Amino acid sequence: MNNNIIGYLVTTLATALGLLIVDLAVPGVNIANFPAAMLAAVAVGGVNSTIRPVLSLLSLPINFLSLGLFSLVVNGLCFWLASLFVPGFTVSGLLAFILGPVILSFASTFLNNYFAEKKIGRQSPSLTSNS
């Protein structure tokens, strides 16, 4: 169980760092400081795990007709919705709405893969073995 908590914290950290990259790269996305980025990472994760599946299901016909491009709108809506819950995190403008989640996805995936490669957030096999 402890390993799951550490994994969640590492994923949240990677998302927060990704959000800071988005803040630098995308005009219209503003994050006040690192604590706001951590809270925003939790909010993005919460919105993506609760509201996004419902929106994706409801928008399935439109997504089908647009050959998947409407998913960018769903992602942008979830990104903007997460910003409503966190003081110090704002998303304004169409560019931030569409490009912000795309850059966040690339940045957080890169950071999560980096942390996994360095085995950060996972216990070593010698600590988990009971022999």
WOBEL-V57866 format. One line per field, one symbol per residue. psi: psi as a letter, one per 20 degrees, with the letter a starting at -180 (. if undefined). burial: # if it has 24 or more other C-alpha atoms within 12 Angstrom, else .. A space follows every 50 residues. Layout:
psi->???
burial->???
This chain:
psi->ghhggggghgggghgghhhhghhhhopipppgrghhhghhggggggghig hghghhghjgghhghjkihihhgggggggghhhhiopjoqopqhghgghg hgggggghgggghghhhjkpiqqqhhhiqk.
burial->........###############..#..###....##########.##.. .#..##..............#############..#..####...##### #####.###.##........##.........
